[in-house]
Amino acid sequence: MILDAYDSLKGEMFGVLDPDGKVVNKDYEPKIDDDTLLKMYKTMVLARIADTKALQYQRQGRMLTFAPVMGQEGAQVGPLAASKQKDWLVQAFREMAALLYKGAPLKQLYLYWYGNEMGSRFDDLNILPVNVPIGSQISHAAGIAYASKLKKRDESVIAFIGDGGTAHGEFHEGLNFAAVYDLPVVTIIQNNQYAISTPRSMASKAKTLAQKAVGYGIPGVQVDGNDPLAMYAATKEALKRAKEGKGPTLIEAVTYRLGPHTTSDDPSIYRSEEEVKEWQAKDPITRFRKYLSNRKLWNKDKEEALQEEYKKFVADTFKEVEKMPLPTADEVFDYTYANMTEELKKQKEAYKKRLNESEGE
């Protein structure tokens, strides 16, 4: 068992693949069918291309502030591949790869960053909207898991949070609640080394973030987040525990944010080029591609064809987004609550009156 074999208090990190895509932990290599392996890889590639293009669109003034996922694809796709479609995905704001694997259309994800509220609607998928207030999604995840347990539904919840988010109160509150009630939640800390510009070393004195699980009386394990197979295996085991009624698990995915925190950020101010290059050598997509090539599931021709297909798909998708009606001021008020409060109704009318007066001047 992974959760028993690796001690987070000692800083032991679980992994299956080395940076060259070679299996170095054969005992824990998960048995995944070829179709799923290829879906995992293709989703990671799509997320990278969509991510790169989104940065360009934002710089061109065609998209609003965007939070890139570049470098963290393995930490997201591995866990989602290990889950069932009926399980819940509770995101923060940097989970494009996880959302794509879950089945969220790229067009919808782009709509969110374009400022369209339709980008937050996942009517046919068990996905919560983007959550920008840091840490509060962990309370949401615990609440969903509590409801599922009460209703005796065969559902678990996968929740994502960043390393900086573990310093926020709702991280503690959500995990403590989930632990006390043995709720089916798997919380994944994406330790991408920086909470905006604050390095991990200044955010917590704990040797690992996974060891925070000890305080809640639940299992915690530190995993190589750039290893999709390791993330799959650890999450699979955690979900099995959850479905057996044994409660939550905390997984720390050690990864790296190759791009900026958001398009409003300049990472060159607080980290060195040498550091970035060191992590680029551990790129999860390169690593997984080598693994698939070693298994004769991938080659150069397939890669070139996929790159061409996805670049066109992403470009065509964004063209569709730009043809959509622009968001209106009404949406700021209409989508704050499920049912608009009387106070919001007054604010909305006052705002519309002010707009009309401005247009008449």
C-alpha positions in Angstrom: 0.0 0.0 0.0 1.4 3.4 -1.1 0.0 5.2 1.9 1.7 2.8 4.3 5.0 2.5 2.5 5.8 6.2 2.2 6.3 8.3 5.3 5.5 12.0 4.7 7.1 12.9 8.0 10.4 11.7 6.7 10.0 13.5 3.4 9.7 10.3 1.3 8.2 11.0 -2.1 6.4 8.4 -4.1 7.1 8.1 -7.8 6.9 5.5 -10.6 8.6 7.2 -13.5 11.9 9.0 -13.7 12.3 12.2 -15.8 13.2 10.1 -18.8 10.0 8.1 -18.6 11.5 4.9 -17.3 9.7 2.9 -14.7 11.8 3.0 -11.5 9.2 1.6 -9.1 7.8 -1.5 -10.9 5.9 -2.7 -7.9 3.6 0.3 -8.0 3.3 0.8 -11.8 -0.5 1.0 -12.2 -2.3 -1.3 -14.7 -3.9 1.1 -17.1 -5.3 0.1 -20.4 -3.8 1.6 -23.6 -6.9 3.8 -24.4 -6.8 5.4 -21.0 -3.0 6.0 -21.2 -3.5 7.7 -24.6 -6.4 9.8 -23.4 -4.3 11.0 -20.4 -1.5 12.0 -22.7 -3.7 13.7 -25.3 -5.5 15.6 -22.6 -2.2 16.9 -21.2 -1.1 18.0 -24.7 -4.4 19.7 -25.4 -4.2 21.5 -22.0 -0.6 22.7 -22.8 -1.6 24.0 -26.3 -4.7 25.7 -25.0 -2.7 27.2 -22.2 -0.1 28.6 -24.5 -2.6 30.1 -26.8 -4.6 31.6 -23.9 -1.5 33.5 -22.8 -1.2 34.8 -26.4 -4.8 35.8 -26.6 -4.6 37.7 -23.3 -1.4 39.5 -24.4 -3.3 40.5 -27.5 -6.1 42.0 -25.5 -8.6 39.3 -26.6 -9.0 37.5 -23.2 -9.1 38.6 -19.6 -6.6 37.7 -16.8 -5.7 34.0 -17.2 -4.1 31.5 -14.8 -1.9 29.1 -16.7 -1.6 25.4 -15.8 1.7 24.8 -17.8 3.8 22.2 -15.9 1.1 20.9 -13.7 -0.8 18.7 -16.2 0.4 15.4 -14.8 -0.7 16.4 -11.3 -4.2 16.9 -12.6 -4.7 14.3 -15.3 -3.4 11.4 -13.2 -6.0 11.8 -10.4 -8.9 12.4 -12.8 -8.0 9.2 -14.8 -8.2 7.3 -11.5 -11.7 8.6 -10.7 -15.1 7.7 -11.9 -17.3 10.0 -14.0 -19.8 10.3 -11.2 -17.1 11.5 -8.7 -17.0 15.2 -8.1 -14.3 17.6 -9.2 -13.9 20.6 -7.0 -11.5 23.1 -8.6 -9.7 26.2 -7.6 -8.7 28.3 -10.7 -5.8 26.5 -12.3 -7.3 23.2 -13.2 -7.7 23.3 -17.0 -6.1 19.8 -17.5 -8.4 18.2 -14.9 -11.5 19.9 -16.4 -10.6 18.8 -19.9 -10.2 15.2 -18.8 -13.5 15.3 -16.9 -15.2 16.3 -20.1 -15.6 20.0 -19.8 -15.5 21.6 -23.3 -12.6 23.8 -24.1 -15.0 26.4 -25.4 -16.7 26.6 -22.0 -13.4 27.0 -20.2 -12.3 29.8 -22.5 -15.7 31.5 -22.0 -14.9 31.8 -18.3 -11.7 33.6 -18.9 -13.4 35.7 -21.5 -15.7 37.0 -18.8 -18.8 35.0 -19.8 -20.8 33.5 -16.9 -21.7 30.5 -19.1 -18.2 29.4 -18.5 -19.1 28.5 -14.9 -22.0 26.2 -15.8 -21.4 22.5 -15.8 -25.0 21.2 -16.0 -24.2 17.6 -17.0 -20.9 17.2 -15.2 -20.1 16.9 -11.4 -17.9 19.9 -11.5 -18.0 23.0 -9.3 -17.3 26.4 -10.8 -14.0 28.2 -10.6 -13.2 29.1 -7.0 -11.0 32.2 -6.6 -11.3 32.8 -2.8 -8.3 30.8 -1.6 -9.1 27.6 0.4 -12.9 27.8 0.5 -13.2 25.0 -2.1 -12.0 22.6 0.6 -15.1 23.4 2.6 -17.2 23.0 -0.5 -15.7 19.6 -1.1 -16.3 18.4 2.4 -19.9 19.6 2.1 -20.5 17.7 -1.1 -18.9 14.6 0.4 -21.1 14.9 3.5 -24.2 15.1 1.4 -23.1 12.1 -0.7 -22.6 10.1 2.5 -25.9 11.0 4.0 -27.7 10.1 0.7 -25.7 6.9 0.5 -24.4 7.8 -3.0 -21.4 6.0 -4.4 -19.6 9.2 -5.1 -16.2 10.6 -4.0 -14.8 14.1 -4.3 -11.4 15.2 -5.6 -10.5 18.7 -4.5 -7.5 20.7 -5.7 -5.6 23.5 -3.8 -2.3 25.2 -4.1 0.6 25.1 -1.6 -0.1 28.6 -0.4 -3.8 27.7 0.1 -2.8 25.3 2.9 -2.1 28.3 5.1 -5.7 29.5 4.8 -8.3 28.7 7.5 -10.8 26.9 5.3 -8.2 24.3 4.3 -8.0 23.4 8.0 -11.7 23.6 8.6 -12.7 21.5 5.5 -10.1 18.8 6.2 -10.9 18.6 9.9 -14.6 18.3 9.2 -14.0 15.6 6.5 -11.7 13.7 8.8 -14.1 13.8 11.8 -17.0 12.5 9.7 -14.9 10.0 7.6 -16.0 11.7 4.4 -15.1 10.5 0.9 -12.7 13.3 -0.1 -9.3 13.2 -1.7 -7.6 16.6 -1.3 -4.7 17.2 -3.7 -2.2 20.0 -2.8 -0.5 21.1 -6.0 2.8 22.2 -4.6 4.0 24.2 -7.5 6.6 25.9 -5.3 5.1 29.4 -5.2 2.0 31.1 -3.8 2.1 33.9 -6.3 5.6 35.2 -5.4 6.0 33.6 -2.0 8.2 30.5 -2.1 7.1 27.3 -0.5 9.9 27.6 2.1 8.4 30.8 3.4 4.8 29.5 3.4 5.3 26.6 5.9 8.0 25.3 8.1 6.7 21.7 7.7 9.1 19.4 6.0 6.3 18.3 3.7 2.8 19.6 3.1 1.5 16.0 3.1 2.4 15.7 6.8 -0.3 18.2 7.6 -2.6 15.1 7.4 -1.2 13.9 10.7 -3.0 16.6 12.6 -6.3 15.4 11.2 -5.7 11.7 11.8 -5.8 10.9 8.1 -3.3 9.4 5.7 -1.0 11.8 3.8 1.5 11.1 1.1 3.9 13.2 -0.9 3.9 12.3 -4.6 6.0 13.3 -7.6 3.4 15.5 -9.3 5.1 15.5 -12.6 4.6 11.7 -12.8 1.1 11.0 -14.1 1.4 7.3 -13.2 2.3 8.0 -9.6 -0.5 10.5 -9.2 -2.9 7.9 -10.7 -1.7 5.2 -8.4 -1.9 7.3 -5.2 -5.3 8.7 -6.1 -6.7 5.3 -7.0 -5.7 4.0 -3.6 -7.1 7.1 -1.8 -10.4 6.8 -3.7 -10.7 3.1 -2.8 -10.3 4.1 0.9 -13.0 6.8 0.5 -15.5 4.4 -1.1 -14.9 1.9 1.6 -16.0 4.5 4.2 -12.4 5.0 5.6 -12.4 8.7 5.1 -10.3 11.4 3.4 -6.7 11.3 2.2 -4.3 14.2 1.6 -1.9 14.0 -1.4 0.9 16.5 -1.9 1.8 16.7 -5.6 5.3 18.1 -5.9 5.2 20.0 -9.2 6.2 23.3 -10.7 4.4 26.3 -12.3 6.4 26.8 -15.5 4.5 30.0 -16.4 3.4 33.0 -14.4 0.9 32.8 -11.5 -1.5 34.7 -13.8 -1.1 36.9 -16.8 -0.7 39.8 -14.3 2.4 38.3 -12.9 6.1 38.5 -13.8 7.8 35.5 -12.3 11.3 36.6 -13.4 11.2 39.0 -10.4 11.2 36.3 -7.8 12.7 33.2 -9.4 15.8 32.4 -11.5 16.0 31.2 -15.1 18.2 28.4 -13.8 15.5 27.2 -11.5 12.9 27.2 -14.4 15.3 25.2 -16.6 15.8 22.6 -13.9 12.1 22.0 -13.7 11.6 22.1 -17.5 13.8 19.0 -17.6 11.1 17.3 -15.4 8.2 18.3 -17.7 5.4 15.9 -17.1 4.4 15.8 -20.8 7.9 15.0 -22.0 8.2 12.3 -19.4 4.9 10.7 -20.2 5.5 10.8 -24.0 8.8 8.9 -23.4 7.0 6.4 -21.4 4.4 5.8 -24.1 7.1 5.6 -26.7 8.9 3.0 -24.7 5.7 1.0 -24.7 5.3 1.5 -28.5 2.1 3.5 -28.1 3.5 6.7 -29.4 5.9 8.0 -32.1 7.1 11.1 -33.8 4.5 11.0 -36.6 1.6 10.7 -34.1 3.0 13.6 -32.2 3.2 15.9 -35.2 -0.3 15.0 -36.3 -1.7 15.6 -32.7 0.0 18.9 -32.4 -1.4 20.1 -35.8 -4.9 18.8 -34.9 -5.0 20.5 -31.5 -3.5 23.8 -32.6 -6.3 24.1 -35.2 -8.9 22.9 -32.7 -7.8 25.5 -30.1 -7.8 28.3 -32.7 -11.2 27.4 -34.1 -12.6 27.1 -30.6 -11.5 30.6 -29.6 -13.0 32.0 -32.8 -16.3 30.6 -31.7 -15.8 32.2 -28.3 -15.2 35.6 -29.9 -18.4 35.3 -31.8 -20.5 34.9 -28.7 -22.4 37.9 -27.3 -20.3 40.0 -25.0 -21.2 39.7 -21.3 -23.5 42.3 -19.9 -23.4 44.3 -16.7 -26.6 42.4 -15.6 -24.5 39.2 -15.2 -22.5 40.7 -12.4 -25.7 40.8 -10.3 -27.6 37.8 -11.8 -25.0 35.2 -11.0 -23.9 36.2 -7.5 -26.6 34.1 -5.8 -29.0 31.4 -7.0 -31.8 33.8 -6.1 -31.0 37.5 -6.3 -31.4 39.3 -2.9 -33.5 42.4 -2.6 -30.4 44.4 -1.9 -28.8 43.2 -5.1 -31.9 44.0 -7.1 -31.7 47.6 -5.8 -28.0 47.8 -6.7 -28.7 46.4 -10.2 -31.5 49.0 -10.9 -29.3 51.8 -9.6 -26.4 50.7 -11.7 -28.6 50.5 -14.9 -30.0 53.9 -14.1 -26.5 55.3 -13.9 -25.5 53.7 -17.2 -28.5 55.2 -18.9 -27.8 58.6 -17.5 -24.2 58.4 -18.7 -25.2 57.4 -22.2 -27.6 60.3 -22.3 -24.9 62.9 -21.5 
